[in-house]
Amino acid sequence: MQKLRVALGLFLCVVLSTHAFTQSTYATISGTIEDATGAVLPGVTVTASNNATGVVTNVFSNESGVYNITGLLPGVYKVSAELPGFQTKTYTNVQLGNAERIRLNFALSVASLSTGVEVTVAADTLLATSSSSVGEVLSQQRVQDLPTVSNNVLELYRSMPGVRINADGVSGSFAGLTAFGTVNMQRDGVDAGGGARWGSNANSATYMSPDLIGEVRMIVAPVDAELGRGNAQIQFLTRSGTNQFRGAGVWSVRNSAFDANTWDNNRQVDPRTGAWKPTQPDWANNHQFTGSIGGPIVKNKTFFFALWDSLLVNGRGTPNSIVLTPCARRGIFRYFDNWNNGNAIQQTVAGTATPTIAVVDGLGNPLRPATNPDGSPFTGALRYASVFGPLLNTPTQPDCSDAVVGRASTPTGTWDTYRSQIDPTGFVAKLLSKMPLPNNYEAASATATSDGLNTAGYRWVRNERSGTESIFATNAGGIAALNGLGRKQINTKIDHNFNTTHKLGVSYTYERSAGNANYETWPDGFRGSVFRHPQTLAVNFTSTLSSALVNEFRA
């Protein structure tokens, strides 16, 4: 049994061990120590003290004068080297980032008396890491200071050098490599890709508040092998508590009522009176509440940080849905000779045998063309055609209720032997009863345009409370949209230092997002719903066995 335990321990050491210079969520400081003549100094005590937490880590330089301090929580440190008989040298304000590796070399002078020398490290020295990858590091202060429309940290990557977003906002590239779906996203060293939140692009599983993030590393051209898969890397380090209790409360309001109306809405007129009548714009009123607190559980040893975030989404839309005109509801469709149908705002589109022209006025009344496409006087007529059979008369009523349908030369007397009448099951009749009558003749969308005579528009006010969600994050319908899902989220993090060689970090997020999916086209229609309950858990346990061997467990 004793041999089995030893073998199991050796196996775990091999499996969980990584060289001190491989990727870790913690930072590393290393370097060499020499005297004034350039000779290496073994046995020098090197101390790294975290300014915020007071946690102190000590190591000794080896026989080659090399020291290596691993497992350091990102933050600001004071690093000093001390050996009896030599002056003590100190570097202050050493800024360590997420998984950052910094090299600080010491040159100690012989001291006749007990003296000390303090050196302040320049900021550009701190940014000179040993990584060959191309990217950007955003500190906690920069994340909070940089403006974002959505108050989501993910919005910052769209403005980074090396990131290109297409004009449609749906796709782009990182350092020339396309496919955002291959972006690897980590949070506290554990994968946190957005398979549950706009997974078709570079997104996280949960919302990322600026008050939650301690640092962001955005690598647009990963070179180092430890960075793993993906065209790019986005690494988040969540905030940790310190020796001081600190908290914050934020209430953010985004109300589109302060936005100007669009030019297209402002140009609308009342078709009955001809008076100016702007269309009411879509409206959104979002309230985001964020509260955070952090501090020590045991000073210089155990720390916590917690953040609560809630988003209330209120919205109103004014869709202009395409509906059938009264004649089309009866299966009777209309057109003018030699022309394609166009709605009331249609501009004449020439260049084809049958150009498109406006065939109705603002009230839906047929508008007889003045000329033929070739410019000659129009001699044609408004034609009526039924889908069921030949018409025996020309309807005179606006809804074609006086139309008389004759028999076609088929066994059933209809044009289509399989469609001799309106669906007898009642489904089509029920659908038509739900379809509202048109109230405008200018409806158009990205996928369809009304033709005026057979299809028109129905503009109405739709309640869009709780918002909706887009699968694309980089466009206006993604993270920067006003109509995102309502949200409630809780975040916690615990950092515990067992001693200078064994450290534990645990972070957890639970989010409840809910809203609408596929809004109804007409009033009293059916709308879907969507809900997400993503959770992220990151556990990091680090043991520094020697200056060259670190065991790190991450889950």
N, C-alpha and C positions, 0 to 999 in steps of 0.2 A: 504493500500500500504506500510506504514511504517513497519507493522508487517511482510509483505512478504519479505521486504528487509532484516530485521533482521534474519528471518528464513533462507533465502538464504545464508546470510553471515555465519551463524552458520554451515550450511550444508557444505559449501566450506571449512571451517576450519577443520571439521571432515574428509572430503574426502582427502584433500591435506596435512593434518598434518601427520608428522611422529615423533616418539620419537627422541630425540637428538642423540641417540646412534644407530639409524638405518642407513642403507647405504645411502651415499650421495656422490656427486662428490667432495664436499668440505671436508676439514679436520676439526678435533675437538681436542681441548686441554681442559683437565679437571684435577681436583685434589682437594686436601684439603689444608687448611692453618691453621697452629697452631703456638702458641708461644713457647718459650723455655721450658715451663713446660708441653707441650702437650695439652694444652687447645685450643679449636677451636676459630678462630677469624672471626666473621661476619663483613660485611661491608668493606672488604679489596678491594681496586681497583686493578684489574688485567688487564694489558694492553698487547696486542699482536700487534707488529709492523712488517709489511712485509718489509724486507730489500730492495727488488727490486722495489716495487710500492709505498712505503711510506704510505700505507693504515693502519690506526690504528683502533683497535677494543677494546673497554673497557667493562668490566663487573664487578659486585660486588659479593663477596662471600655471601652465604645465612647464615641463623642462625646456620646452622650446620658446617659452615666453608668451604663449598663446592662451587667451581666455575666451570663454563662450558662455553667455548667459541666455538661457532659453526660457520659454514659458512665461514671458512678460505680458501682462495685460496692456493693451494699447493705452497710451496716455503720455503725460509729460513726466520725465524722470531726471534725477540727478545721479550721475555716474562718477564714481571716484575710485582711484587706485592708491593703495597705501602699502608701504613696506618699511619696516624699521630701518633708520639710517638714511632714508630718502625723503624728499619733499612729497607731500600728498598733493595729487593733482585731481581736479574736479571739473567735469563738464556739467553745465547747468542747462535747463530748458531743452533737454533732449526729447524731441517729439517722436513717439513711436506710433506707427499706424498698424492697421490690420495685417497680420502676417508679414510685417515689414522686417527686413534684415539690414542692420546698420553696422558699419565698421568704425570703431573709435580706437585709435592707436594712442598709447601713452609713452611719453619720454620723461623719465624721472631723473631728477638731479640729486646728487649727494647733498645732504643737509648737515651742517655742523651743529645746528640747533633745530629744534622742532619748528618747522615752518610749513606753510601751506600755500599752494598756488591754485587759483580758481580761473577756469577758462570758460567762456560762453561760446557755444557752438552756433555757427551761422546757419540760418534756415535752409540755404541752398545745399549745405552739406547733408542735412537730414534727408533731403529728397533724393540724394544720390544712392540708390540701392543697387544691389547686385543683379536685379532682374533685367532681362533683355526684352521683356514684353512692353508693348506700347499702350499707354492708358493714362488715366487721370485719377488722382486721389482727392476726395472731397472730405474735409474734416467736419466734425460736428458743427463748428461755428459756421463754416461755409454752407453746409446743408440748410441751416436755419436762416442764413442771410440771403441766399439766392432766391429770387422770386419764382413762384410757380402758380399757374392758374388754378390747378386742381388741388393744391396742397398735398400732392403726392410726390415722394422723392423720385419715383420712376420717371417723372416728366423731365428730369434734368438730363437724362442721357440723350434726348433728342437734340440738345444744343451742344453736344460734345464734338470736338474735332475728331474726324474719322468716321462719324456716324452720318449717313445720308438717308433722308426720308423722301420717298417719292411724292409727287404733287398730290396724289390721291390720299396720302397718309396711311396707306394700307401696307406698304412694303418698303424696303430699303436695303441698306447694307451696312456692315461694320467693317471698316478698313477694306472696302472693295469686295467683301464676301457677302453674298446675299443669303436669304433665308433666316429670318429672325427666329424661326422655330428651333434653330440649333444653338441658340444662346444659352450658356450654362449660368444659372443663377444660384448663388449660395447665400445663406444667412447663418452667421455664426459657425461657418465651416460645414454646414449640412445643406444638401440640395433643397431649394425652395422655389423651384420653377412653377410657373402659373398654369399647370394643367387644369386647375379648377377655376382659373380667373383669366379670361382672354388668352387662352393657351396658344393661339395661332401666332403670337408675337412675343417680344421680350417682356415678360411680365412675371410678377411674383404671385404666389398662391394667396397672399393676403395683402391688404392695404398697408402701405409703408408711410407712416407719419414722420414728418421732419423731426418731431420731438422724441421719436423712438430711436433714431439712428445716431450711432456714435461716429461712424465713418463709412464711406462708400468708396470702393475701388472699382472703377469701370475700365476694363482692359479690352481695347478694340482690336488688338492684334496679339493674341496669346502665343508666346514662344516657349516658355518654360514648360517642361513636361509635367510638372506637378499641378499645372492649372487644369489638366483634364480635358474633357471633350468640349466641342462647341466652337463656333466661329468667334465668339467673344465671351467674356466673363463679366458678370456684375456681382460683386461681393459686398454684402452688408454686414456690418458689425453693430449690434444693438448696444444701447447705452448701459452703463453699469453705475451702481451707486458709489458714493465716496464716503469719506469720514464726516462729511457735513450733510445735514438734512436739507434737501432742496426740492422745491416743487414748482409747478406752473399750471395755470389754467387759461385756456384759450377758447374764445367763442368767435367763429368765423361765419360771416353771412355773405352769400352770393345771390343777389336778386337781379334778374334780368330786366326788371321794371325800370332800372336806371339806364338801360341800353337804348340807343336810338332804333327806331323802326327801320326796316329794310326799304331800299328804293322801290322794289317791286310792290311791297305792301302799300307804300305811300302813293303810288301812281293809280290806285284803283278808284273807280267812279261808280256811282249808283246807276245801273243800266236803265232804271225806270225814269229817273229824274235828270241824269247827266251830271249831278252834283258830285263834288269830291267826297269820297268815302273810303278812307284808308282801311285796309284789312288789319284786324287785330293780330299782333305778333304772338308767337309762342312765348310762354312765360315759365320761368323757373325761380323758385325761392328755396334755397338750401341753407340749412343751419347745421354747422359742425361744432361739436363740443368736445374738447380734449382736456384731460387733466392728468398730471403726472407727479410722482413723488419718488425720491430715492434717498438713500442714506445708509448708515451702518446698522447692522444687527449686532455685531461684535466689532469694536473699533480695531482697525489694522488687521482684520481677519476675515469677516463675513459682511457682505454688502448686498443690498437689494435695490431694484428699480421696478416701478409699476406704472403703466399708462392705460388710461381708459379713453376710448374714442367712440363717438356716436355721430351719425349723419342722418338728418331728417330731410327728405326730398319731397318738395311740393312742386307740381308742374301742371301746366295747361297747354294743350296743343290745339291748333286750328287746321286740321287736315282738310284738304279739298278732294274728296273721294270721287272717283269716276262711277257714275250710275247710268242706267239706261233711260232714254227719253220715253215719254208716254207711248209713242208709236212703236218703238223698238220693244217695249214690254209686251206688245201684242204680236210680236214676230214680224212686224212690218218695218222694213229699212228703206231709207230715202237717199237719193243722190241727185246731183245735177249732171246733165249730159256734158261730156268732155272734160269734167273737172273732178279732182279728188276733194273729198270733204275736209274742211278745216274749221276750227272753232272760231269764236268771235274775235280773238286777238291774233289769229293766224295771218302772217305775212305771206304774200304770194310767192310761191317757190316755183320758179320756171326751170326750164332746161330738160323737161321730160315731155312725153307725148300727152300725158294727162297731169298737168301741174296741180299743186294744192293751193286752194284759195279759201278765204273765209266765206262760209255758206250760211251763217246765221248772224243775227245782230245780238246785242247784249241781253235781250229778253228771250232768245231762242227762236225768234221768227225767221223763217227761211229768207235768205238774202240772195235774190236772183243776180247772177253774174251779168255784168254789162257787156262783156265781150267773150269771144271764144279764145282759147289759148293762142291762136295765131293773130289775134287783134281784130278780127272781123266781128261785126255785131252778133250778139248771142241770140240764137234762134231756137235753142233747145228748151227743155222743160224740166220741172222737178219730177223725178221718177219715184214710184213706189213699188216695192217688191216684197211679197210675203214668203216666209220660209216654208209655208205649208202647201201653197198652191197658187195658181194664177189669180190675180185680182180682176174682178169684173167691173170695177168702177175706180174712180180717183177719189180718195177720201177727202172730205172737206172739213172735218172736225180736227182740232189740234192734236187730239189723242188717237186719231184714226179709228174711232169707235164705230164709224159708219162704213168701214171697209167691208166689202163682200168678197169672200174667197171662193173661187170656183174649183172645179175638179181638173186635176192634171191627167195626162194620158198614161196613167199607171193603174195597176189593179186596185190600189187603195185610194186613188184620186188625189194623192199628194206628191210633191216633188220627190220626197224621200219616203220610200215604202216603210221604213222603220220608224219614221217620225210623222205620224199622221195627225197628232194633236199635242198639246202641252202635256208634259209628263203626267200620266194618270195616277201616279202614286201620291201626288200632292206635294212632293218635295220642291219642285220648281215654283209652284204657286205660293208655297210658304216662303220661299226665298224672295220672291218678288214682292210679297206683302211686307217684308222687312226692309227692302230696299227703298230708301227715301226718294221722293221726286227731286229733280234737279232744281237748284236755286242760283246757278250761274252757268255760263257757257264758255268757260275759259280754263277748265281743269287740265293740268298737265303735270306729269311726274317724270322721274328718271326712266321709268319703264313703260309708261303709257301716256297717251295724249287723247283727250276727247275730240271727237270730230264735229260736234255741234248738232248735227241732225239726228244722230243715233245714240251717241253717248255725250254726256255733259257732266257737270260737277255738282257736288253737294258739300258746301263748306259749313263746318260745324265746330263747336267747342268741345274738346275731349279732356276729361280729367285724367292726368297722368301722374297722380300721386304715387310715391315710392320709386318712381323712375324705372329704367330698364337697363339693359346691358348690351354692349357691342363686343363681338369677338375680336375686333381690331383695336389695339391700344394706341397706335401712333397717329390716328386721325381724330377729327373733331368728335366722333362718336365714342371715343375711348376714354382714357383716364382724365382728359381735360374737359369732358362733357359735363354740362350742368345736370343732365338727366340720368346720372348714374344710380345704381341701386342704393337703397337705404341700408344703413350699416350700424352694427354694434360690435365693438371689439375690445378685448382685454389682453394686455401684454404684461408679462412678468419676467424678471431675470434675477438669479441668485448667483453670486460669486463667492466661493469659499476657499481660503488658503489653509490647508492642513498644516503645512510648513513651507519652507523655501523650495522644496522639491516636488511637492504634490499639491495640485490645484484642481478645483472643480468649478465648472460654469454650466448653468442650466437656464435656458430661456424657453418660454412657451407663449404661444398666441392662440386665442380662440376667437373666431369671427362668425357673426351671423349676418348674412346679407340676404335681402329679399326684395322683390319688386315684380315688375311686369315683363311679359315676353309676348311679342307679336300682338300689338294693340288691335282692337277691333276696327274694322273699316267703316262701319256705320254705327249710329246710336243703337243701344240695346244689343250689340253684337257680342261675340265671345272673344275674350282675351286670355292669353295664357299667363302663367306665373312662373317665376324662377326663384329658387332659393339656394344659397350656398352656406355650408358650415365648415369652411376649411380650418385646419389646425396645423400648426408647425411646432415641433419640439426639437430642440438641439441640446445635446448633452456632450460636454467636452471634459474629459478627465486626463490631465497631463502629469506624467511623472518624469522628472529629469534624473536619469540614472548616472549619467556622466556628462562631461562637456561635449561628447560626441554621440551620445545615445539618448534618445527621448522616446518614451512610450506614450502614445496618445490614443485614447479611445474616443471616437466620435459616433454619435447616433442621432 
